[in-house]
Structure formats: structure tokens, C-alpha cells
């Protein structure tokens, strides 16, 4: 009887909460901050009803709206003048190994020429992100446009995705590790693959044979774990927030030591998995 009551209690227990992570709105703002180019889709005038895709360098205004410096002669500009509905797909610039494992966001909205009162700020931001545009920014056929976002769809990686309210996106800020994340990922994947495997085994209960870090933020990181022929995405949280690269380095080192202790691995069997980690 006792065993049955325990089994029923276990069956009705709520699932444990997922590891903490920034909201999708914040992750979307972070992705727009670190990326520089997206795929702009407009509605074709030549082939009515069909989308027309263009490579689109972009900037970001104070509300997180993508801005574009485009020529009146460009097909996408002509499409926008006739029909302002558009979308912008942005993918993570530092993740190319498996595009489905990296973050991406699609922003949907209407495009319009930037108001004269906002051009100076938009110009400064855009040229900081795209310095070569200074060679044509003052051409008479170029002007700034912005995408007034009404909806977003964000994908963090395998199994993590959802719609984001435009109002939440506008007030969100980018993660404090945004500018250093690419370097941390590159370093961990190149030099500390053994540590990533330890993290998966100790903190997620996944018998990973190999692992790749795919994203990192102040609250934790995402890993793509390989178990046999299967790939599995997993979110691992930090024991405390990391607001700087040095914070992240310190926490990752502590997590290696904790993982070794949990798995009962002697220190001398894990060579250099902790003291060499750098942010």
C-alpha cells in the first residue's frame, strides 16, 4: 500500500522547473545586437503574392527596430514602397556547424522611411555596425528605413522556441555577455570539450560521448550532446549569474570541479579541464 501511494504521489508531482534563462524577448534583442546581417523578405511586385528575399545589413534603433540603408533602385525597396509588409530573419553569426542548433529570430512588421528627427541617431548606429556604408550613405538614392515590428518568432535551438510579444521585445535589453559570447563558445568548444561532456553527465544526467556549447548568457548555457547516433539539446544553468567574461570563467571552473565530485572522478583523471578555461 505504501509503495502504491508513493507511486501515485510521484506520478502527480509537477515536473521540475526548467533551468532559468533570459526571456525569449531578451534573447531576441541579444541576437539582433550581435548579428549584423539578415534575410529581408518583401512581397514581390514582379510576381504578386510571392515573397522576395534579399541580403540585408541592418542597424538597430533605441526600440530594437531593425533599420536599413537601402537604395530606391533596389528591388526590395520598390517592393516595400508598393507594400510595406515584410519580415527579417536573423541567425546567430558565430554558429555555422549545424544551423538548426543555433539561435534565430524572424521579425514581422511594416517598413517605412525613418523620420527625419531620428535619422541622425540611426545613421550613427548603422555606420558603427557597417563602416563601409560611409561610402554610399550620402548618395541621393539611398535613405534609411526601419521595420516596425509587430510580432516575432524566436528559436533558441533544439526544442526551445516561441512567439514573442513586440511590446516585450521593445523594452528588453541584450545580455551582458553578448559581446564576449562568441569567444567563449569558440574557446570552450576548441579547448574544453572534455569539460562540456562532464557538464552533461553531472548536471543533466546525459551520458554524452561528445558535446558542443551552442549558446551562453549570464544565467547559463546551451549544449548539444551526442549520445550514440542521437543529438540532444540541453540547457544547463549557472549556480549564480555571470555578468562578465571573468565571472563566466570562474563559474565554469567551479562547475568542472563540482561535476568531477558528483561523478566521483579523481582530479588527476581530468587533465586541465578547469584551470585553463578562459573567458
C-alpha positions in Angstrom: 0.0 0.0 0.0 2.8 2.4 0.9 4.5 1.7 -2.4 1.3 2.4 -4.3 0.7 5.7 -2.5 4.3 6.7 -3.2 4.0 5.8 -6.8 0.7 7.8 -7.2 2.3 10.8 -5.4 5.3 10.6 -7.8 3.0 10.4 -10.8 1.1 13.6 -9.8 4.1 15.6 -8.8 4.7 18.6 -11.1 7.7 18.5 -13.4 10.7 20.3 -12.0 11.0 23.8 -13.3 13.3 24.4 -16.3 16.7 25.9 -15.7 16.5 29.7 -15.5 17.4 31.6 -18.6 16.7 35.1 -20.1 13.3 35.6 -21.7 12.9 35.0 -25.4 12.4 38.8 -25.7 15.8 39.4 -24.2 17.4 36.6 -26.2 16.0 38.1 -29.4 17.4 41.5 -28.5 20.7 39.9 -27.8 20.7 38.1 -31.2 19.9 41.3 -33.0 22.7 43.1 -31.1 25.4 40.6 -32.0 24.4 39.9 -35.6 24.8 42.3 -38.4 23.0 40.9 -41.5 19.7 39.2 -42.0 17.4 37.9 -44.8 14.8 40.5 -45.7 11.6 39.2 -47.3 9.3 41.6 -49.1 6.3 41.0 -51.3 7.3 40.8 -54.9 5.7 43.2 -57.4 7.0 41.3 -60.4 5.5 38.0 -59.1 2.5 39.2 -57.0 1.8 37.1 -53.9 5.3 35.6 -53.7 8.0 36.6 -51.2 11.2 38.1 -52.4 14.3 37.5 -50.3 17.3 39.9 -50.0 20.5 40.0 -48.1 20.0 42.9 -45.6 22.7 44.5 -43.4 20.8 46.2 -40.6 21.2 48.5 -37.6 19.0 48.8 -34.5 17.2 51.8 -33.1 16.5 52.5 -29.5 13.4 50.4 -29.5 15.1 47.4 -31.1 13.6 48.0 -34.6 15.9 46.9 -37.4 17.0 49.8 -39.7 18.2 49.6 -43.3 20.1 51.8 -45.6 18.6 51.0 -49.0 18.6 52.4 -52.5 15.4 53.4 -54.3 16.7 51.3 -57.2 16.8 48.1 -55.2 14.0 45.6 -55.8 13.3 45.2 -52.1 12.8 49.0 -51.8 10.4 49.0 -54.7 8.5 46.2 -53.2 8.3 48.0 -49.8 7.0 51.2 -51.4 4.2 49.2 -53.0 3.5 47.0 -49.9 5.3 47.7 -46.6 4.7 44.3 -45.1 8.0 42.5 -44.6 9.9 40.1 -42.4 13.6 39.8 -41.3 15.3 36.5 -40.5 18.4 36.8 -38.4 20.6 33.9 -37.4 23.5 33.7 -35.0 26.7 34.8 -36.9 29.0 32.6 -34.8 27.2 29.3 -35.2 27.6 27.6 -38.5 28.3 23.9 -37.7 24.6 23.0 -37.5 22.2 25.8 -38.3 19.3 24.1 -36.6 21.2 24.1 -33.3 21.8 27.8 -33.2 19.5 30.7 -32.3 17.5 32.6 -34.9 14.6 35.0 -34.9 12.0 36.1 -37.5 10.7 39.7 -37.0 7.5 40.6 -38.8 6.3 44.1 -39.4 5.8 47.0 -41.7 8.7 49.0 -43.2 8.7 52.8 -43.5 11.2 55.6 -44.2 12.9 56.7 -41.0 11.5 60.0 -39.7 13.8 63.0 -40.2 14.1 63.6 -36.4 15.5 60.0 -36.0 17.9 59.9 -38.9 21.0 61.2 -37.1 20.8 58.5 -34.4 20.0 55.8 -36.8 22.9 56.9 -39.1 25.4 56.8 -36.2 24.4 53.3 -35.1 24.3 52.0 -38.7 27.7 53.3 -39.6 29.2 51.9 -36.4 27.9 48.5 -37.4 28.7 48.8 -41.1 31.6 51.2 -41.6 31.9 50.6 -45.3 28.4 52.1 -45.8 30.0 55.6 -45.3 31.0 55.4 -49.0 27.4 55.5 -50.1 25.3 56.7 -47.2 25.1 60.2 -48.7 24.1 59.1 -52.2 20.9 60.7 -53.3 19.1 57.4 -54.0 19.8 56.0 -50.5 17.7 56.6 -47.4 17.1 54.9 -44.1 14.1 52.7 -43.5 13.0 50.8 -40.4 10.9 47.7 -39.7 8.2 48.5 -37.2 8.0 45.1 -35.6 4.5 43.8 -34.7 5.5 40.1 -33.9 8.5 37.9 -33.5 9.2 34.2 -33.6 12.3 33.1 -31.7 14.1 29.7 -31.8 16.8 29.2 -29.2 17.8 25.8 -30.6 16.5 22.3 -30.5 13.2 22.1 -28.6 13.2 25.8 -27.4 11.0 28.2 -29.4 8.0 30.5 -29.2 6.3 33.7 -30.2 7.4 37.0 -28.5 5.2 40.0 -27.9 6.5 43.0 -29.7 6.0 45.2 -26.6 8.2 42.8 -24.6 10.9 42.9 -27.2 11.0 46.7 -27.4 11.7 47.1 -23.6 14.1 44.2 -23.4 17.9 44.6 -23.3 20.7 42.5 -24.6 22.6 40.1 -22.3 25.7 41.4 -20.6 27.8 38.5 -22.1 26.5 39.2 -25.7 29.8 40.7 -27.0 32.0 38.0 -25.5 29.8 35.0 -26.1 31.3 34.1 -29.4 34.8 34.0 -28.0 33.7 31.9 -25.0 31.9 29.4 -27.3 34.9 29.1 -29.6 37.3 28.6 -26.7 35.2 26.1 -24.9 34.5 24.0 -28.0 38.1 24.1 -29.2 39.9 23.5 -25.9 37.4 22.2 -23.3 35.3 19.5 -25.0 36.0 17.2 -22.0 34.5 19.8 -19.6 31.4 20.0 -21.7 30.9 16.2 -21.6 31.3 16.4 -17.8 28.7 19.1 -17.5 26.2 17.0 -19.5 26.8 13.8 -17.4 26.9 15.5 -14.0 24.2 18.2 -14.3 21.8 16.8 -16.9 22.2 13.1 -16.4 23.0 12.6 -20.1 25.6 10.0 -21.0 27.2 12.3 -23.6 30.0 11.0 -25.7 30.7 14.4 -27.1 29.2 17.9 -26.5 29.3 21.3 -28.1 28.4 24.6 -26.4 25.9 26.4 -28.7 25.0 29.5 -26.6 25.8 31.2 -23.4 24.3 34.0 -21.3 24.5 35.4 -17.8 22.3 32.6 -16.3 23.8 29.5 -18.1 24.4 27.9 -21.4 23.1 25.5 -24.0 24.9 22.4 -25.1 24.3 20.0 -28.0 25.1 16.5 -26.6 25.9 13.4 -28.7 24.8 10.1 -27.4 25.4 7.4 -30.0 23.8 8.5 -33.2 21.4 10.9 -31.4 21.9 14.6 -30.8 20.2 16.2 -27.9 19.9 19.9 -26.9 20.1 20.7 -23.2 20.1 23.9 -21.1 22.5 24.0 -18.1 22.2 26.8 -15.5 25.0 28.5 -13.6 25.0 28.4 -9.8 24.9 32.2 -9.9 24.6 34.9 -12.6 27.8 35.8 -14.6 27.8 39.4 -15.7 31.3 39.5 -17.2 33.6 37.1 -19.1 35.7 36.7 -15.9 32.5 35.8 -14.0 31.7 33.2 -16.6 35.3 31.7 -16.5 35.1 31.5 -12.7 31.7 29.8 -12.7 32.7 27.3 -15.5 35.8 26.3 -13.5 33.7 25.8 -10.4 31.2 23.7 -12.4 34.0 21.4 -13.6 35.1 20.8 -10.0 31.6 20.2 -8.9 31.0 17.8 -11.9 34.1 15.8 -11.0 32.9 15.5 -7.4 29.4 14.4 -8.4 30.8 11.8 -10.8 33.4 10.6 -8.3 36.3 11.3 -10.7 39.7 11.9 -9.2 41.3 15.2 -10.0 44.2 13.6 -11.8 41.9 11.9 -14.3 40.7 15.1 -15.8 43.7 16.9 -17.1 43.4 20.7 -17.4 39.6 20.7 -17.7 39.3 23.6 -15.2 42.4 25.8 -14.7 42.8 26.5 -18.4 39.2 27.7 -19.0 39.3 31.3 -20.1 36.6 33.8 -20.9 
